[in-house]
């Protein structure tokens, strides 16, 4: 063992397996949101939809990851709309 190192493994850092479980749970939750037509995570709770997927998502992912993924979902949708609008404007300007 090297000096100044610990034999204990840092369990706070996620392993590859933990990350895979998180991503799988996120993908299932977001697929459910897509099926029920909800963009912003959390808005489906009013209807009681996606409860089991949401629970698995929250159990398998760190809170900071959940916040990041949820924000990215909303931002990505807004970017998609802006990109489509920009492409339409570019096509119209070529006429």
N, C-alpha and C positions, 0 to 999 in steps of 0.2 A: 504494500500500500504506500502511496506517495505521502510525503509529509503534508500536513495541512489539509488533507482530504478526509472525508467521512465515509465510513462504511455504510452509513444509512443512505438509502435512496430517497430522493426528494419525491414524495408522493403527491405534492401539490401540482407538479407539472403533469400535464396529460400525456398519456402514452398514445401510440399510433392506434391501438385498439379503442381507446376512449374517444379519440377524435373521429374514428370511423363510426362508432355508435352514435355520436352526436350528429354527424352529417346525415346519417341514415334517418335518425329521428326528425331532423330538420326537414329533410326532403319529403318524408311522409306527411308531416304537419303542413308544409306549404302546398303539397298536392291536394290535401283535404281542403285547404283554404281556396285553392283554385276551383275545386269541384263545387263549393258552395258560393263562389263568386265574391270572396272577401279579399281585399288587397292588404289592408293594415292588420297585422296580427293582433289579436285581442278583441277585434270588433265582432268576431263570430261568437263570443261568449254570451252575447245577449240572446242568441238563438239556441245556445247549448250545443252547437255543432263542434265537431273536432275535439271533443273533450279528452278522449283517450290519446289522440295524437299529441295534443298540447301537453298532457301529463308526461308522456314519454320524452318529449322534447325538453321539458324543464328538468326532468330527472337525469338526462344524459348529457346535458350541456351546461357549461358554466354560465352564470348570469351575465357576465360581460360578453360572452359569445352570443347569447340570445339577443341582447340589446343590439349588438352589431348586425347580426343576420336580419333581424326585424327591420332595422333602419335601411340596410342594403336592399331589402325587398321593395320598400316604398321608393327609394331613390332610383333603383333600376327601372321600375315602371315609369317613373317620370322622365328618365333619360330616354327610354324607348319612345315615348310620345314626342319628345322634343326632336329626336333624330328623325322620326317619320315626318314631322312638320318641316324640318330643314330640308329633307330630301324632296318634299313636295314643292317647296319654294325654289329649290335649285332647278327642278325640272321645269317649273313655270317660267323661270328667268331665261331659260335656253330657247324659249319659243320666240 
